[in-house]
């Protein structure tokens, strides 16, 4: 997988696997040991920033689909929170989510 190049068979296969995982489970795990600690820390800092938003803000991200949108504040899962990003595989989808969470903008998310 390290040498994936766009439009090759291995790329198309990996892309299909990732899309299927996102569609079925809402996420996927990518294991890659060449991600710097700095980038890893920055991603987790941004996630902390996201989950530190007020519940009212996070609740604006809703969906008719079960477990899509914001899931949290559940009596039977008191410490669970999740946020699904519709069309997370597109720039427009991510930008729409970012605008919803940070109406004044957040260019670094």
Biopython code that builds the backbone (N, CA, C, O; Angstrom):
import numpy as np
from Bio.PDB.StructureBuilder import StructureBuilder

atoms = [
    (1, "UNK", "N", (0.815, -1.197, 0.000)),
    (1, "UNK", "CA", (0.000, 0.000, 0.000)),
    (1, "UNK", "C", (0.858, 1.260, 0.000)),
    (1, "UNK", "O", (0.370, 2.334, -0.351)),
    (2, "UNK", "N", (2.105, 1.150, 0.381)),
    (2, "UNK", "CA", (2.959, 2.327, 0.491)),
    (2, "UNK", "C", (3.160, 3.011, -0.853)),
    (2, "UNK", "O", (3.328, 4.229, -0.900)),
    (3, "UNK", "N", (3.146, 2.271, -1.925)),
    (3, "UNK", "CA", (3.424, 2.842, -3.243)),
    (3, "UNK", "C", (2.162, 3.087, -4.057)),
    (3, "UNK", "O", (2.196, 2.995, -5.284)),
    (4, "UNK", "N", (1.067, 3.391, -3.409)),
    (4, "UNK", "CA", (-0.177, 3.645, -4.135)),
    (4, "UNK", "C", (-0.045, 4.896, -4.990)),
    (4, "UNK", "O", (0.398, 5.946, -4.524)),
    (5, "UNK", "N", (-0.430, 4.764, -6.224)),
    (5, "UNK", "CA", (-0.441, 5.899, -7.143)),
    (5, "UNK", "C", (-1.856, 6.005, -7.713)),
    (5, "UNK", "O", (-2.464, 4.993, -8.063)),
    (6, "UNK", "N", (-2.381, 7.235, -7.807)),
    (6, "UNK", "CA", (-3.744, 7.411, -8.314)),
    (6, "UNK", "C", (-3.973, 6.685, -9.633)),
    (6, "UNK", "O", (-3.119, 6.654, -10.520)),
    (7, "UNK", "N", (-5.161, 6.105, -9.720)),
    (7, "UNK", "CA", (-5.660, 5.420, -10.917)),
    (7, "UNK", "C", (-5.003, 4.077, -11.203)),
    (7, "UNK", "O", (-5.283, 3.478, -12.241)),
    (8, "UNK", "N", (-4.130, 3.575, -10.311)),
    (8, "UNK", "CA", (-3.601, 2.218, -10.474)),
    (8, "UNK", "C", (-4.593, 1.246, -9.845)),
    (8, "UNK", "O", (-5.460, 1.654, -9.073)),
    (9, "UNK", "N", (-4.468, -0.031, -10.173)),
    (9, "UNK", "CA", (-5.375, -1.030, -9.608)),
    (9, "UNK", "C", (-5.307, -1.058, -8.088)),
    (9, "UNK", "O", (-6.337, -1.169, -7.423)),
    (10, "UNK", "N", (-4.095, -0.959, -7.527)),
    (10, "UNK", "CA", (-3.977, -0.996, -6.070)),
    (10, "UNK", "C", (-4.617, 0.248, -5.439)),
    (10, "UNK", "O", (-5.229, 0.156, -4.375)),
    (11, "UNK", "N", (-4.480, 1.387, -6.081)),
    (11, "UNK", "CA", (-5.107, 2.622, -5.594)),
    (11, "UNK", "C", (-6.630, 2.493, -5.624)),
    (11, "UNK", "O", (-7.301, 2.807, -4.641)),
    (12, "UNK", "N", (-7.166, 2.036, -6.740)),
    (12, "UNK", "CA", (-8.614, 1.906, -6.884)),
    (12, "UNK", "C", (-9.173, 0.914, -5.870)),
    (12, "UNK", "O", (-10.253, 1.131, -5.321)),
    (13, "UNK", "N", (-8.451, -0.164, -5.621)),
    (13, "UNK", "CA", (-8.881, -1.159, -4.643)),
    (13, "UNK", "C", (-8.881, -0.572, -3.232)),
    (13, "UNK", "O", (-9.845, -0.743, -2.486)),
    (14, "UNK", "N", (-7.806, 0.114, -2.871)),
    (14, "UNK", "CA", (-7.719, 0.731, -1.541)),
    (14, "UNK", "C", (-8.805, 1.790, -1.372)),
    (14, "UNK", "O", (-9.441, 1.874, -0.321)),
    (15, "UNK", "N", (-9.010, 2.583, -2.394)),
    (15, "UNK", "CA", (-10.040, 3.626, -2.340)),
    (15, "UNK", "C", (-11.419, 3.004, -2.127)),
    (15, "UNK", "O", (-12.222, 3.509, -1.342)),
    (16, "UNK", "N", (-11.681, 1.923, -2.821)),
    (16, "UNK", "CA", (-12.953, 1.221, -2.677)),
    (16, "UNK", "C", (-13.125, 0.682, -1.257)),
    (16, "UNK", "O", (-14.207, 0.781, -0.678)),
    (17, "UNK", "N", (-12.060, 0.113, -0.701)),
    (17, "UNK", "CA", (-12.114, -0.411, 0.669)),
    (17, "UNK", "C", (-12.400, 0.699, 1.676)),
    (17, "UNK", "O", (-13.203, 0.518, 2.592)),
    (18, "UNK", "N", (-11.750, 1.840, 1.509)),
    (18, "UNK", "CA", (-11.944, 2.965, 2.430)),
    (18, "UNK", "C", (-13.371, 3.496, 2.319)),
    (18, "UNK", "O", (-14.020, 3.737, 3.337)),
    (19, "UNK", "N", (-13.853, 3.677, 1.123)),
    (19, "UNK", "CA", (-15.224, 4.184, 0.939)),
    (19, "UNK", "C", (-16.247, 3.231, 1.543)),
    (19, "UNK", "O", (-17.204, 3.660, 2.187)),
    (20, "UNK", "N", (-16.034, 1.915, 1.326)),
    (20, "UNK", "CA", (-16.956, 0.926, 1.873)),
    (20, "UNK", "C", (-16.953, 0.989, 3.412)),
    (20, "UNK", "O", (-18.010, 0.932, 4.039)),
    (21, "UNK", "N", (-15.774, 1.105, 4.003)),
    (21, "UNK", "CA", (-15.676, 1.186, 5.465)),
    (21, "UNK", "C", (-16.381, 2.430, 5.994)),
    (21, "UNK", "O", (-17.098, 2.365, 6.991)),
    (22, "UNK", "N", (-16.176, 3.561, 5.326)),
    (22, "UNK", "CA", (-16.832, 4.798, 5.767)),
    (22, "UNK", "C", (-18.345, 4.672, 5.641)),
    (22, "UNK", "O", (-19.084, 5.095, 6.529)),
    (23, "UNK", "N", (-18.798, 4.095, 4.546)),
    (23, "UNK", "CA", (-20.236, 3.954, 4.330)),
    (23, "UNK", "C", (-20.861, 2.997, 5.347)),
    (23, "UNK", "O", (-21.934, 3.272, 5.884)),
    (24, "UNK", "N", (-20.186, 1.869, 5.609)),
    (24, "UNK", "CA", (-20.746, 0.858, 6.500)),
    (24, "UNK", "C", (-20.546, 1.175, 7.978)),
    (24, "UNK", "O", (-21.440, 0.930, 8.788)),
    (25, "UNK", "N", (-19.387, 1.716, 8.335)),
    (25, "UNK", "CA", (-19.044, 1.897, 9.742)),
    (25, "UNK", "C", (-18.874, 3.354, 10.157)),
    (25, "UNK", "O", (-18.815, 3.654, 11.350)),
    (26, "UNK", "N", (-18.796, 4.258, 9.193)),
    (26, "UNK", "CA", (-18.618, 5.666, 9.508)),
    (26, "UNK", "C", (-17.178, 6.054, 9.762)),
    (26, "UNK", "O", (-16.890, 7.209, 10.073)),
    (27, "UNK", "N", (-16.265, 5.096, 9.632)),
    (27, "UNK", "CA", (-14.853, 5.390, 9.866)),
    (27, "UNK", "C", (-13.992, 4.260, 9.311)),
    (27, "UNK", "O", (-14.498, 3.240, 8.843)),
    (28, "UNK", "N", (-12.703, 4.465, 9.375)),
    (28, "UNK", "CA", (-11.746, 3.419, 9.033)),
    (28, "UNK", "C", (-10.463, 3.699, 9.795)),
    (28, "UNK", "O", (-10.233, 4.816, 10.258)),
    (29, "UNK", "N", (-9.645, 2.696, 9.920)),
    (29, "UNK", "CA", (-8.357, 2.859, 10.585)),
    (29, "UNK", "C", (-7.270, 2.724, 9.537)),
    (29, "UNK", "O", (-7.204, 1.729, 8.815)),
    (30, "UNK", "N", (-6.430, 3.721, 9.464)),
    (30, "UNK", "CA", (-5.284, 3.685, 8.551)),
    (30, "UNK", "C", (-4.026, 3.572, 9.399)),
    (30, "UNK", "O", (-3.719, 4.461, 10.193)),
    (31, "UNK", "N", (-3.317, 2.498, 9.229)),
    (31, "UNK", "CA", (-2.066, 2.303, 9.957)),
    (31, "UNK", "C", (-0.916, 2.669, 9.038)),
    (31, "UNK", "O", (-0.751, 2.093, 7.962)),
    (32, "UNK", "N", (-0.134, 3.624, 9.474)),
    (32, "UNK", "CA", (0.995, 4.092, 8.667)),
    (32, "UNK", "C", (2.037, 4.635, 9.619)),
    (32, "UNK", "O", (1.819, 5.668, 10.252)),
    (33, "UNK", "N", (3.155, 3.964, 9.728)),
    (33, "UNK", "CA", (4.147, 4.334, 10.731)),
    (33, "UNK", "C", (5.046, 5.496, 10.326)),
    (33, "UNK", "O", (5.962, 5.857, 11.066)),
    (34, "UNK", "N", (4.797, 6.080, 9.171)),
    (34, "UNK", "CA", (5.640, 7.184, 8.721)),
    (34, "UNK", "C", (5.004, 8.555, 8.945)),
    (34, "UNK", "O", (5.515, 9.568, 8.467)),
    (35, "UNK", "N", (3.889, 8.582, 9.674)),
    (35, "UNK", "CA", (3.280, 9.859, 10.037)),
    (35, "UNK", "C", (4.074, 10.410, 11.214)),
    (35, "UNK", "O", (4.296, 9.714, 12.205)),
    (36, "UNK", "N", (4.489, 11.639, 11.098)),
    (36, "UNK", "CA", (5.309, 12.236, 12.155)),
    (36, "UNK", "C", (4.499, 12.410, 13.438)),
    (36, "UNK", "O", (3.276, 12.551, 13.409)),
    (37, "UNK", "N", (5.199, 12.394, 14.541)),
    (37, "UNK", "CA", (4.553, 12.639, 15.832)),
    (37, "UNK", "C", (3.914, 14.023, 15.841)),
    (37, "UNK", "O", (2.858, 14.221, 16.442)),
    (38, "UNK", "N", (4.553, 14.976, 15.177)),
    (38, "UNK", "CA", (4.020, 16.340, 15.108)),
    (38, "UNK", "C", (2.655, 16.367, 14.414)),
    (38, "UNK", "O", (1.719, 16.987, 14.917)),
    (39, "UNK", "N", (2.537, 15.701, 13.266)),
    (39, "UNK", "CA", (1.259, 15.655, 12.557)),
    (39, "UNK", "C", (0.226, 14.900, 13.380)),
    (39, "UNK", "O", (-0.917, 15.342, 13.496)),
    (40, "UNK", "N", (0.612, 13.783, 13.943)),
    (40, "UNK", "CA", (-0.294, 13.001, 14.774)),
    (40, "UNK", "C", (-0.833, 13.853, 15.926)),
    (40, "UNK", "O", (-2.035, 13.843, 16.194)),
    (41, "UNK", "N", (0.035, 14.575, 16.593)),
    (41, "UNK", "CA", (-0.385, 15.434, 17.703)),
    (41, "UNK", "C", (-1.301, 16.555, 17.236)),
    (41, "UNK", "O", (-2.260, 16.902, 17.925)),
    (42, "UNK", "N", (-1.013, 17.121, 16.073)),
    (42, "UNK", "CA", (-1.845, 18.205, 15.538)),
    (42, "UNK", "C", (-3.259, 17.707, 15.236)),
    (42, "UNK", "O", (-4.236, 18.396, 15.527)),
    (43, "UNK", "N", (-3.366, 16.519, 14.657)),
    (43, "UNK", "CA", (-4.685, 15.938, 14.370)),
    (43, "UNK", "C", (-5.460, 15.749, 15.674)),
    (43, "UNK", "O", (-6.628, 16.128, 15.764)),
    (44, "UNK", "N", (-4.818, 15.169, 16.672)),
    (44, "UNK", "CA", (-5.512, 14.948, 17.939)),
    (44, "UNK", "C", (-5.851, 16.260, 18.641)),
    (44, "UNK", "O", (-6.877, 16.341, 19.318)),
    (45, "UNK", "N", (-5.024, 17.275, 18.498)),
    (45, "UNK", "CA", (-5.355, 18.593, 19.053)),
    (45, "UNK", "C", (-6.594, 19.174, 18.381)),
    (45, "UNK", "O", (-7.437, 19.777, 19.045)),
    (46, "UNK", "N", (-6.706, 18.995, 17.060)),
    (46, "UNK", "CA", (-7.880, 19.496, 16.337)),
    (46, "UNK", "C", (-9.127, 18.721, 16.747)),
    (46, "UNK", "O", (-10.210, 19.296, 16.858)),
    (47, "UNK", "N", (-8.978, 17.416, 16.971)),
    (47, "UNK", "CA", (-10.122, 16.622, 17.428)),
    (47, "UNK", "C", (-10.559, 17.060, 18.825)),
    (47, "UNK", "O", (-11.755, 17.126, 19.110)),
    (48, "UNK", "N", (-9.606, 17.356, 19.685)),
    (48, "UNK", "CA", (-9.942, 17.861, 21.020)),
    (48, "UNK", "C", (-10.695, 19.182, 20.895)),
    (48, "UNK", "O", (-11.694, 19.405, 21.579)),
    (49, "UNK", "N", (-10.210, 20.049, 20.024)),
    (49, "UNK", "CA", (-10.879, 21.336, 19.779)),
    (49, "UNK", "C", (-12.320, 21.108, 19.318)),
    (49, "UNK", "O", (-13.233, 21.805, 19.759)),
    (50, "UNK", "N", (-12.518, 20.138, 18.438)),
    (50, "UNK", "CA", (-13.853, 19.819, 17.936)),
    (50, "UNK", "C", (-14.751, 19.313, 19.058)),
    (50, "UNK", "O", (-15.865, 19.809, 19.228)),
    (51, "UNK", "N", (-14.284, 18.339, 19.820)),
    (51, "UNK", "CA", (-15.124, 17.756, 20.859)),
    (51, "UNK", "C", (-15.282, 18.658, 22.079)),
    (51, "UNK", "O", (-16.162, 18.423, 22.907)),
    (52, "UNK", "N", (-14.453, 19.676, 22.200)),
    (52, "UNK", "CA", (-14.607, 20.662, 23.273)),
    (52, "UNK", "C", (-15.667, 21.720, 22.952)),
    (52, "UNK", "O", (-16.010, 22.530, 23.813)),
    (53, "UNK", "N", (-16.181, 21.717, 21.730)),
    (53, "UNK", "CA", (-17.253, 22.656, 21.388)),
    (53, "UNK", "C", (-18.469, 22.374, 22.265)),
    (53, "UNK", "O", (-18.641, 21.247, 22.730)),
    (54, "UNK", "N", (-19.311, 23.372, 22.498)),
    (54, "UNK", "CA", (-20.521, 23.146, 23.299)),
    (54, "UNK", "C", (-21.416, 22.084, 22.658)),
    (54, "UNK", "O", (-21.473, 21.953, 21.436)),
    (55, "UNK", "N", (-22.101, 21.341, 23.499)),
    (55, "UNK", "CA", (-23.017, 20.301, 23.012)),
    (55, "UNK", "C", (-24.033, 20.892, 22.042)),
    (55, "UNK", "O", (-24.382, 20.257, 21.047)),
    (56, "UNK", "N", (-24.503, 22.087, 22.320)),
    (56, "UNK", "CA", (-25.478, 22.743, 21.434)),
    (56, "UNK", "C", (-24.909, 22.897, 20.021)),
    (56, "UNK", "O", (-25.623, 22.697, 19.039)),
    (57, "UNK", "N", (-23.649, 23.246, 19.920)),
    (57, "UNK", "CA", (-23.003, 23.400, 18.608)),
    (57, "UNK", "C", (-22.873, 22.051, 17.922)),
    (57, "UNK", "O", (-23.233, 21.909, 16.754)),
    (58, "UNK", "N", (-22.363, 21.064, 18.639)),
    (58, "UNK", "CA", (-22.173, 19.733, 18.052)),
    (58, "UNK", "C", (-23.503, 19.125, 17.620)),
    (58, "UNK", "O", (-23.564, 18.402, 16.626)),
    (59, "UNK", "N", (-24.571, 19.416, 18.366)),
    (59, "UNK", "CA", (-25.894, 18.868, 18.060)),
    (59, "UNK", "C", (-26.478, 19.400, 16.759)),
    (59, "UNK", "O", (-27.431, 18.827, 16.232)),
    (60, "UNK", "N", (-25.927, 20.476, 16.239)),
    (60, "UNK", "CA", (-26.388, 20.989, 14.944)),
    (60, "UNK", "C", (-26.051, 20.024, 13.809)),
    (60, "UNK", "O", (-26.663, 20.071, 12.743)),
    (61, "UNK", "N", (-25.093, 19.167, 14.042)),
    (61, "UNK", "CA", (-24.695, 18.161, 13.056)),
    (61, "UNK", "C", (-25.571, 16.926, 13.283)),
    (61, "UNK", "O", (-25.222, 16.046, 14.070)),
    (62, "UNK", "N", (-26.699, 16.869, 12.593)),
    (62, "UNK", "CA", (-27.633, 15.770, 12.792)),
    (62, "UNK", "C", (-27.927, 15.077, 11.470)),
    (62, "UNK", "O", (-27.619, 15.589, 10.394)),
    (63, "UNK", "N", (-28.524, 13.911, 11.578)),
    (63, "UNK", "CA", (-28.877, 13.141, 10.390)),
    (63, "UNK", "C", (-30.062, 12.245, 10.711)),
    (63, "UNK", "O", (-30.286, 11.880, 11.865)),
    (64, "UNK", "N", (-30.813, 11.898, 9.680)),
    (64, "UNK", "CA", (-31.895, 10.926, 9.835)),
    (64, "UNK", "C", (-31.342, 9.509, 9.977)),
    (64, "UNK", "O", (-32.038, 8.609, 10.446)),
    (65, "UNK", "N", (-30.096, 9.319, 9.571)),
    (65, "UNK", "CA", (-29.474, 7.996, 9.663)),
    (65, "UNK", "C", (-29.000, 7.748, 11.093)),
    (65, "UNK", "O", (-28.487, 8.652, 11.754)),
    (66, "UNK", "N", (-29.175, 6.529, 11.555)),
    (66, "UNK", "CA", (-28.750, 6.157, 12.899)),
    (66, "UNK", "C", (-27.235, 6.276, 13.018)),
    (66, "UNK", "O", (-26.498, 5.802, 12.154)),
    (67, "UNK", "N", (-26.780, 6.906, 14.083)),
    (67, "UNK", "CA", (-25.363, 7.098, 14.410)),
    (67, "UNK", "C", (-24.613, 8.000, 13.434)),
    (67, "UNK", "O", (-23.382, 8.023, 13.433)),
    (68, "UNK", "N", (-25.329, 8.726, 12.622)),
    (68, "UNK", "CA", (-24.699, 9.750, 11.794)),
    (68, "UNK", "C", (-24.929, 11.075, 12.493)),
    (68, "UNK", "O", (-25.766, 11.167, 13.391)),
    (69, "UNK", "N", (-24.208, 12.081, 12.099)),
    (69, "UNK", "CA", (-24.341, 13.357, 12.785)),
    (69, "UNK", "C", (-23.674, 13.287, 14.141)),
    (69, "UNK", "O", (-22.666, 12.599, 14.306)),
    (70, "UNK", "N", (-24.227, 13.995, 15.115)),
    (70, "UNK", "CA", (-23.675, 13.996, 16.470)),
    (70, "UNK", "C", (-24.373, 12.937, 17.299)),
    (70, "UNK", "O", (-25.601, 12.847, 17.303)),
    (71, "UNK", "N", (-23.592, 12.142, 17.996)),
    (71, "UNK", "CA", (-24.124, 11.168, 18.948)),
    (71, "UNK", "C", (-23.422, 11.435, 20.270)),
    (71, "UNK", "O", (-22.196, 11.369, 20.358)),
    (72, "UNK", "N", (-24.196, 11.732, 21.279)),
    (72, "UNK", "CA", (-23.625, 11.997, 22.598)),
    (72, "UNK", "C", (-24.723, 12.233, 23.604)),
    (72, "UNK", "O", (-25.907, 12.223, 23.268)),
    (73, "UNK", "N", (-24.321, 12.445, 24.837)),
    (73, "UNK", "CA", (-25.258, 12.716, 25.922)),
    (73, "UNK", "C", (-26.269, 11.577, 26.078)),
    (73, "UNK", "O", (-27.455, 11.820, 26.300)),
    (74, "UNK", "N", (-25.793, 10.335, 25.961)),
    (74, "UNK", "CA", (-26.652, 9.167, 26.095)),
    (74, "UNK", "C", (-26.493, 8.587, 27.498)),
    (74, "UNK", "O", (-25.374, 8.364, 27.959)),
    (75, "UNK", "N", (-27.608, 8.345, 28.169)),
    (75, "UNK", "CA", (-27.556, 7.843, 29.544)),
    (75, "UNK", "C", (-26.811, 6.512, 29.634)),
    (75, "UNK", "O", (-26.060, 6.285, 30.583)),
    (76, "UNK", "N", (-27.013, 5.639, 28.660)),
    (76, "UNK", "CA", (-26.377, 4.317, 28.708)),
    (76, "UNK", "C", (-24.929, 4.336, 28.203)),
    (76, "UNK", "O", (-24.218, 3.340, 28.341)),
    (77, "UNK", "N", (-24.489, 5.443, 27.627)),
    (77, "UNK", "CA", (-23.101, 5.622, 27.180)),
    (77, "UNK", "C", (-22.641, 7.022, 27.589)),
    (77, "UNK", "O", (-22.452, 7.883, 26.729)),
    (78, "UNK", "N", (-22.463, 7.257, 28.870)),
    (78, "UNK", "CA", (-22.241, 8.627, 29.341)),
    (78, "UNK", "C", (-20.962, 9.300, 28.853)),
    (78, "UNK", "O", (-20.906, 10.529, 28.819)),
    (79, "UNK", "N", (-19.949, 8.552, 28.481)),
    (79, "UNK", "CA", (-18.713, 9.211, 28.033)),
    (79, "UNK", "C", (-18.484, 9.068, 26.532)),
    (79, "UNK", "O", (-17.411, 9.403, 26.030)),
    (80, "UNK", "N", (-19.484, 8.575, 25.821)),
    (80, "UNK", "CA", (-19.344, 8.400, 24.371)),
    (80, "UNK", "C", (-19.821, 9.645, 23.631)),
    (80, "UNK", "O", (-20.877, 10.202, 23.933)),
    (81, "UNK", "N", (-19.028, 10.063, 22.667)),
    (81, "UNK", "CA", (-19.429, 11.105, 21.720)),
    (81, "UNK", "C", (-18.850, 10.737, 20.368)),
    (81, "UNK", "O", (-17.729, 10.236, 20.277)),
    (82, "UNK", "N", (-19.611, 10.986, 19.328)),
    (82, "UNK", "CA", (-19.079, 10.821, 17.976)),
    (82, "UNK", "C", (-19.722, 11.856, 17.070)),
    (82, "UNK", "O", (-20.832, 12.326, 17.315)),
    (83, "UNK", "N", (-19.000, 12.191, 16.030)),
    (83, "UNK", "CA", (-19.481, 13.142, 15.032)),
    (83, "UNK", "C", (-19.173, 12.566, 13.661)),
    (83, "UNK", "O", (-18.012, 12.316, 13.338)),
    (84, "UNK", "N", (-20.188, 12.357, 12.865)),
    (84, "UNK", "CA", (-19.976, 11.904, 11.495)),
    (84, "UNK", "C", (-19.982, 13.129, 10.587)),
    (84, "UNK", "O", (-20.752, 14.067, 10.791)),
    (85, "UNK", "N", (-19.126, 13.103, 9.601)),
    (85, "UNK", "CA", (-19.057, 14.191, 8.631)),
    (85, "UNK", "C", (-19.626, 13.671, 7.320)),
    (85, "UNK", "O", (-19.037, 12.797, 6.684)),
    (86, "UNK", "N", (-20.772, 14.210, 6.917)),
    (86, "UNK", "CA", (-21.375, 13.803, 5.648)),
    (86, "UNK", "C", (-20.430, 14.156, 4.504)),
    (86, "UNK", "O", (-19.887, 15.260, 4.458)),
    (87, "UNK", "N", (-20.240, 13.232, 3.599)),
    (87, "UNK", "CA", (-19.368, 13.445, 2.433)),
    (87, "UNK", "C", (-17.955, 13.846, 2.855)),
    (87, "UNK", "O", (-17.359, 14.759, 2.282)),
    (88, "UNK", "N", (-17.432, 13.152, 3.862)),
    (88, "UNK", "CA", (-16.098, 13.464, 4.386)),
    (88, "UNK", "C", (-14.996, 13.229, 3.366)),
    (88, "UNK", "O", (-13.863, 13.668, 3.558)),
    (89, "UNK", "N", (-15.320, 12.547, 2.299)),
    (89, "UNK", "CA", (-14.320, 12.293, 1.255)),
    (89, "UNK", "C", (-14.264, 13.405, 0.214)),
    (89, "UNK", "O", (-13.572, 13.282, -0.796)),
    (90, "UNK", "N", (-15.001, 14.499, 0.466)),
    (90, "UNK", "CA", (-14.969, 15.625, -0.468)),
    (90, "UNK", "C", (-14.619, 16.910, 0.279)),
    (90, "UNK", "O", (-14.935, 17.061, 1.460)),
    (91, "UNK", "N", (-13.974, 17.817, -0.410)),
    (91, "UNK", "CA", (-13.652, 19.115, 0.180)),
    (91, "UNK", "C", (-14.924, 19.853, 0.575)),
    (91, "UNK", "O", (-14.975, 20.474, 1.636)),
    (92, "UNK", "N", (-15.955, 19.792, -0.273)),
    (92, "UNK", "CA", (-17.217, 20.473, 0.034)),
    (92, "UNK", "C", (-17.865, 19.911, 1.296)),
    (92, "UNK", "O", (-18.398, 20.665, 2.110)),
    (93, "UNK", "N", (-17.818, 18.588, 1.459)),
    (93, "UNK", "CA", (-18.395, 17.967, 2.651)),
    (93, "UNK", "C", (-17.693, 18.407, 3.919)),
    (93, "UNK", "O", (-18.340, 18.736, 4.914)),
    (94, "UNK", "N", (-16.371, 18.414, 3.884)),
    (94, "UNK", "CA", (-15.592, 18.828, 5.052)),
    (94, "UNK", "C", (-15.787, 20.317, 5.320)),
    (94, "UNK", "O", (-15.907, 20.726, 6.475)),
    (95, "UNK", "N", (-15.820, 21.127, 4.269)),
    (95, "UNK", "CA", (-16.014, 22.572, 4.447)),
    (95, "UNK", "C", (-17.394, 22.867, 5.008)),
    (95, "UNK", "O", (-17.540, 23.746, 5.856)),
    (96, "UNK", "N", (-18.403, 22.151, 4.551)),
    (96, "UNK", "CA", (-19.758, 22.333, 5.061)),
    (96, "UNK", "C", (-19.819, 22.007, 6.557)),
    (96, "UNK", "O", (-20.431, 22.739, 7.335)),
    (97, "UNK", "N", (-19.184, 20.910, 6.945)),
    (97, "UNK", "CA", (-19.129, 20.534, 8.359)),
    (97, "UNK", "C", (-18.393, 21.598, 9.172)),
    (97, "UNK", "O", (-18.856, 21.998, 10.240)),
    (98, "UNK", "N", (-17.258, 22.052, 8.670)),
    (98, "UNK", "CA", (-16.465, 23.070, 9.361)),
    (98, "UNK", "C", (-17.277, 24.348, 9.545)),
    (98, "UNK", "O", (-17.256, 24.946, 10.621)),
    (99, "UNK", "N", (-17.988, 24.768, 8.508)),
    (99, "UNK", "CA", (-18.815, 25.977, 8.593)),
    (99, "UNK", "C", (-19.941, 25.818, 9.614)),
    (99, "UNK", "O", (-20.326, 26.780, 10.279)),
    (100, "UNK", "N", (-20.465, 24.601, 9.732)),
    (100, "UNK", "CA", (-21.529, 24.339, 10.699)),
    (100, "UNK", "C", (-20.997, 24.430, 12.130)),
    (100, "UNK", "O", (-21.645, 25.002, 13.007)),
    (101, "UNK", "N", (-19.826, 23.866, 12.353)),
    (101, "UNK", "CA", (-19.246, 23.854, 13.704)),
    (101, "UNK", "C", (-18.652, 25.208, 14.087)),
    (101, "UNK", "O", (-18.725, 25.619, 15.245)),
    (102, "UNK", "N", (-18.067, 25.893, 13.114)),
    (102, "UNK", "CA", (-17.413, 27.185, 13.360)),
    (102, "UNK", "C", (-17.939, 28.205, 12.350)),
    (102, "UNK", "O", (-17.269, 28.478, 11.353)),
    (103, "UNK", "N", (-19.128, 28.774, 12.588)),
    (103, "UNK", "CA", (-19.710, 29.723, 11.633)),
    (103, "UNK", "C", (-18.808, 30.916, 11.318)),
    (103, "UNK", "O", (-18.905, 31.494, 10.235)),
    (104, "UNK", "N", (-17.941, 31.286, 12.244)),
    (104, "UNK", "CA", (-17.015, 32.401, 11.995)),
    (104, "UNK", "C", (-15.759, 31.951, 11.269)),
    (104, "UNK", "O", (-14.881, 32.760, 10.969)),
    (105, "UNK", "N", (-15.678, 30.659, 10.991)),
    (105, "UNK", "CA", (-14.546, 30.122, 10.248)),
    (105, "UNK", "C", (-13.528, 29.415, 11.122)),
    (105, "UNK", "O", (-13.358, 29.733, 12.299)),
    (106, "UNK", "N", (-12.860, 28.454, 10.520)),
    (106, "UNK", "CA", (-11.758, 27.741, 11.165)),
    (106, "UNK", "C", (-10.931, 27.135, 10.038)),
    (106, "UNK", "O", (-11.107, 25.969, 9.686)),
    (107, "UNK", "N", (-10.038, 27.925, 9.483)),
    (107, "UNK", "CA", (-9.251, 27.494, 8.326)),
    (107, "UNK", "C", (-8.274, 26.369, 8.641)),
    (107, "UNK", "O", (-7.752, 25.725, 7.731)),
    (108, "UNK", "N", (-8.027, 26.130, 9.923)),
    (108, "UNK", "CA", (-7.050, 25.109, 10.297)),
    (108, "UNK", "C", (-7.659, 23.757, 10.615)),
    (108, "UNK", "O", (-6.936, 22.820, 10.953)),
    (109, "UNK", "N", (-8.992, 23.637, 10.512)),
    (109, "UNK", "CA", (-9.604, 22.348, 10.809)),
    (109, "UNK", "C", (-9.537, 21.460, 9.593)),
    (109, "UNK", "O", (-10.002, 20.321, 9.634)),
]
sb = StructureBuilder()
sb.init_structure("model")
sb.init_model(0)
sb.init_chain("A")
sb.init_seg("    ")
for serial, (resi, resn, name, xyz) in enumerate(atoms, 1):
    if name == "N":
        sb.init_residue(resn, " ", resi, " ")
    sb.init_atom(name, np.array(xyz, "f"), 0.0, 1.0, " ", f" {name:<3s}", serial, name[0])
structure = sb.get_structure()
